[in-house]
Amino acid sequence: MNDTKLTREALEEEDRRVRHLRMVVQLTMSVIAQTDVGLAQAEAMVGDVRRLALRLFPGKELAFDLIYLPRLRRLLADRYGMASMAAWGVN
């Protein structure tokens, strides 16, 4: 029973971290899309989101790069042009 409680708590904690990351990604995308931030600031924001994701989920760089980075790169390309996308890689 104790193991079940620990497992449930661990799953709930992971779910909380996933929700937190999703919210931060959505807010970041909204700010980039709807405000006058420049490319350098937008890139810095994406880097900050990636660092947060890796603090929440250590060792999961590949998961972030496969799930969230393409969305963020598409947004940067749409907002700032394809030239910016060529320069923006994985940090």
C-alpha positions in Angstrom: 0.0 0.0 0.0 2.8 2.4 0.8 4.4 1.7 -2.7 1.0 2.5 -4.3 0.8 5.8 -2.5 4.4 6.7 -3.5 3.7 5.8 -7.1 0.5 7.8 -7.2 2.2 10.8 -5.6 5.1 10.5 -8.1 2.6 10.3 -11.0 0.7 13.3 -9.7 3.9 15.3 -9.3 5.0 14.4 -12.9 1.5 15.4 -14.1 1.8 18.8 -12.3 5.2 19.4 -13.9 3.9 18.5 -17.4 1.0 21.0 -16.9 3.4 23.7 -15.7 5.6 23.2 -18.8 2.6 23.2 -21.2 1.4 26.4 -19.7 4.8 28.1 -19.9 5.2 27.0 -23.6 1.7 28.3 -24.4 2.3 31.6 -22.7 5.7 32.0 -24.4 4.2 31.3 -27.8 1.4 33.8 -27.1 3.8 36.5 -26.1 6.0 35.9 -29.2 3.1 35.8 -31.5 1.1 38.7 -30.1 3.6 41.3 -28.9 6.4 43.3 -30.5 9.3 41.3 -29.1 12.4 41.2 -31.3 13.9 38.1 -32.7 16.8 38.1 -30.1 14.4 38.4 -27.2 12.1 35.7 -28.7 15.1 33.4 -29.1 16.1 34.1 -25.5 12.6 33.3 -24.3 12.7 29.9 -26.2 16.0 29.2 -24.5 14.6 30.0 -21.1 11.6 27.6 -21.8 14.1 24.9 -22.7 16.1 25.4 -19.6 13.0 25.3 -17.5 11.9 22.1 -19.2 15.3 20.5 -18.4 15.0 21.6 -14.8 11.6 20.0 -14.5 12.6 16.9 -16.5 16.4 16.4 -16.2 17.9 14.3 -19.0 14.9 14.7 -21.3 16.5 17.1 -23.8 15.5 14.8 -26.7 11.9 14.8 -25.6 11.8 18.6 -25.5 13.5 18.9 -28.8 11.0 16.5 -30.4 7.8 17.7 -28.8 8.1 21.5 -28.2 11.1 22.8 -30.2 9.5 22.2 -33.6 6.5 24.3 -32.6 8.6 27.1 -31.2 10.9 27.1 -34.3 7.8 27.2 -36.6 6.5 30.2 -34.7 9.9 32.0 -35.0 10.0 31.2 -38.7 6.4 32.5 -39.2 6.9 35.6 -37.1 10.5 36.5 -38.1 11.0 34.8 -41.5 12.6 31.6 -42.6 16.1 33.2 -42.4 15.8 33.2 -38.6 14.9 29.5 -38.6 18.1 28.5 -40.3 20.1 30.2 -37.5 18.0 28.8 -34.7 19.1 25.4 -33.6 19.1 23.3 -30.4 20.9 25.0 -27.5 
